[in-house]
Amino acid sequence: MSDHFFVVTGGPGSGKTSLITELARRGFHTIPESGRAIIREEMKSGGDALPWADRMAYAQRMLERDLCAYSAAKVLSAPVIFDRGIPDIMGYLSLCGLPVPSHVVAAAGATRYNVRVFLASYWDEIFTQDTERKQTRDEAVATCAVMRETYTALGYEITELPRADIATRADFVCAQSAIRP
């Protein structure tokens, strides 16, 4: 387990990436969400490893990228904040009604994060859709619920982020995890 690896998870449009950006601005090592990067790459190349095309291929691409990011972060001794973790892939597949392959379960078990996982719940006031985020409000709520269930089932403790401005959320993460860059 990597006690200095912290995950921020939740549904789409709940402010995760904005929080990660603020923590990076404060000097923390951060790992961006792989899903959005894969969507951009696939759209540019005409590929189909997309959440609205080949969901299993999309999940496999996320797993490959997330495993590389996790491995690369191991050399860092200071806290590292991940915009989603490998268990999110399990949650994504479950949400889609797809089987979770044994290699994904094994990866989630082998790549442990700090036991405290920060959950950004659905927040109607900030939820938006865009060309990469096409989920509806109901899908966003369901995603948050499945991430909570997935991380809890894997033995993580969920700490829900306050519905507050980004600076307050960043202060909360720092205080709750007793971390500094």
C-alpha positions as CSV (number, residue, x, y, z in Angstrom):
1,M,0.0,0.0,0.0
2,S,1.1,3.5,-0.7
3,D,0.0,5.6,2.2
4,H,1.0,8.8,0.4
5,F,-1.2,8.1,-2.6
6,F,-4.6,9.7,-2.2
7,V,-7.6,9.3,-4.5
8,V,-10.3,11.7,-5.4
9,T,-13.3,9.9,-6.9
10,G,-17.0,10.4,-7.5
11,G,-19.4,11.1,-10.3
12,P,-18.7,13.2,-13.4
13,G,-19.1,16.9,-13.1
14,S,-18.6,16.9,-9.3
15,G,-15.5,19.1,-9.2
16,K,-12.8,16.5,-8.9
17,T,-10.6,17.8,-11.6
18,S,-11.0,21.4,-10.4
19,L,-9.9,20.2,-6.9
20,I,-6.9,18.3,-8.4
21,T,-5.9,21.4,-10.3
22,E,-6.0,23.5,-7.1
23,L,-3.9,20.9,-5.2
24,A,-1.4,21.0,-8.0
25,R,-1.3,24.8,-7.9
26,R,-0.5,24.4,-4.2
27,G,2.5,22.2,-5.0
28,F,1.2,18.7,-4.7
29,H,2.1,15.9,-7.2
30,T,-1.1,15.1,-9.0
31,I,-2.1,12.4,-11.5
32,P,-4.8,13.5,-14.0
33,E,-7.8,11.3,-14.8
34,S,-6.9,9.0,-17.7
35,G,-10.4,8.7,-19.1
36,R,-10.6,12.2,-20.5
37,A,-7.2,11.9,-22.2
38,I,-8.2,8.6,-23.8
39,I,-11.5,10.1,-25.0
40,R,-9.6,13.1,-26.6
41,E,-7.0,10.7,-28.2
42,E,-9.7,8.3,-29.5
43,M,-11.8,11.1,-30.9
44,K,-8.8,12.6,-32.7
45,S,-7.7,9.3,-34.2
46,G,-11.1,8.0,-35.0
47,G,-10.7,5.1,-32.5
48,D,-13.6,3.4,-30.8
49,A,-12.1,2.9,-27.2
50,L,-14.8,5.3,-26.0
51,P,-17.4,5.1,-23.3
52,W,-20.2,5.4,-26.0
53,A,-18.6,2.9,-28.3
54,D,-16.4,0.0,-27.1
55,R,-16.6,0.3,-23.3
56,M,-14.4,-2.7,-22.6
57,A,-11.6,-1.4,-24.8
58,Y,-12.0,2.0,-23.1
59,A,-11.7,0.4,-19.7
60,Q,-8.6,-1.6,-20.8
61,R,-6.9,1.6,-22.0
62,M,-7.7,3.3,-18.7
63,L,-6.2,0.3,-16.8
64,E,-3.0,0.4,-18.9
65,R,-2.6,4.1,-18.4
66,D,-3.5,4.1,-14.7
67,L,-1.0,1.2,-14.0
68,C,1.7,3.2,-15.7
69,A,0.9,6.3,-13.7
70,Y,0.8,4.4,-10.4
71,S,4.1,2.8,-11.2
72,A,5.7,6.1,-12.1
73,A,4.4,7.8,-9.0
74,K,6.2,5.2,-6.8
75,V,9.4,7.2,-7.0
76,L,7.7,10.2,-5.3
77,S,8.0,10.3,-1.5
78,A,5.7,13.3,-1.1
79,P,1.9,13.0,-1.3
80,V,0.4,12.2,-4.7
81,I,-3.2,13.0,-5.5
82,F,-4.9,10.9,-8.1
83,D,-7.9,12.0,-10.1
84,R,-9.6,8.6,-9.9
85,G,-7.9,5.4,-9.0
86,I,-7.7,1.9,-10.5
87,P,-10.8,0.8,-8.5
88,D,-12.8,3.4,-10.6
89,I,-12.4,1.1,-13.6
90,M,-14.1,-1.7,-11.6
91,G,-16.9,0.7,-10.8
92,Y,-17.2,1.9,-14.4
93,L,-17.5,-1.6,-15.7
94,S,-20.1,-2.5,-13.0
95,L,-22.1,0.7,-13.8
96,C,-22.1,-0.3,-17.5
97,G,-23.4,-3.8,-16.7
98,L,-20.2,-5.4,-18.0
99,P,-18.2,-8.2,-16.3
100,V,-15.2,-7.0,-14.3
101,P,-12.3,-9.1,-15.7
102,S,-10.1,-10.9,-13.1
103,H,-7.0,-9.0,-14.2
104,V,-8.8,-5.7,-13.4
105,V,-9.8,-7.0,-9.9
106,A,-6.2,-8.2,-9.4
107,A,-4.8,-4.8,-10.5
108,A,-7.1,-3.0,-8.0
109,G,-5.9,-5.4,-5.2
110,A,-2.2,-4.9,-6.1
111,T,-2.2,-1.1,-6.4
112,R,-3.4,0.1,-3.1
113,Y,-3.9,3.8,-2.2
114,N,-4.2,5.5,1.2
115,V,-7.2,4.0,3.0
116,R,-8.9,7.4,3.0
117,V,-10.5,8.1,-0.3
118,F,-12.1,11.4,-1.0
119,L,-15.5,11.3,-2.7
120,A,-17.0,14.2,-4.6
121,S,-20.7,13.6,-4.6
122,Y,-23.1,14.8,-7.3
123,W,-23.7,18.5,-6.9
124,D,-26.4,19.9,-9.2
125,E,-25.1,23.5,-9.0
126,I,-21.8,22.6,-10.7
127,F,-22.7,19.7,-12.9
128,T,-22.2,20.3,-16.6
129,Q,-21.9,18.3,-19.7
130,D,-19.4,18.8,-22.6
131,T,-18.0,16.9,-25.6
132,E,-16.2,14.5,-23.4
133,R,-18.6,14.3,-20.5
134,K,-21.9,13.2,-21.9
135,Q,-23.4,11.6,-18.8
136,T,-26.8,12.7,-17.6
137,R,-27.6,13.8,-14.1
138,D,-29.0,10.3,-13.3
139,E,-25.8,8.7,-14.6
140,A,-23.7,11.1,-12.6
141,V,-25.6,10.2,-9.4
142,A,-25.3,6.5,-10.2
143,T,-21.6,6.8,-10.9
144,C,-21.0,8.4,-7.5
145,A,-22.9,5.6,-5.8
146,V,-21.0,2.8,-7.5
147,M,-17.7,4.4,-6.7
148,R,-18.6,4.6,-3.1
149,E,-19.7,0.9,-3.2
150,T,-16.6,-0.2,-5.1
151,Y,-14.0,1.5,-2.8
152,T,-15.9,0.5,0.3
153,A,-15.9,-3.2,-0.8
154,L,-12.2,-3.0,-1.4
155,G,-11.6,-1.8,2.2
156,Y,-11.2,1.9,1.7
157,E,-12.8,4.5,4.0
158,I,-14.8,7.1,2.2
159,T,-14.5,10.8,3.2
160,E,-17.1,12.9,1.4
161,L,-15.9,16.3,0.2
162,P,-17.9,19.3,1.3
163,R,-20.0,21.1,-1.2
164,A,-17.9,24.3,-1.1
165,D,-15.6,26.4,-3.2
166,I,-12.4,24.8,-4.5
167,A,-10.1,26.5,-2.0
168,T,-12.2,25.2,0.9
169,R,-12.3,21.7,-0.6
170,A,-8.5,21.7,-1.0
171,D,-8.1,22.9,2.6
172,F,-10.4,20.1,3.7
173,V,-8.3,17.4,1.8
174,C,-5.1,18.8,3.4
175,A,-6.6,18.8,6.9
176,Q,-8.3,15.4,6.7
177,S,-5.2,13.7,5.4
178,A,-2.6,15.8,7.3
179,I,-0.7,16.3,4.1
180,R,1.5,19.0,2.8
181,P,3.3,19.3,-0.6
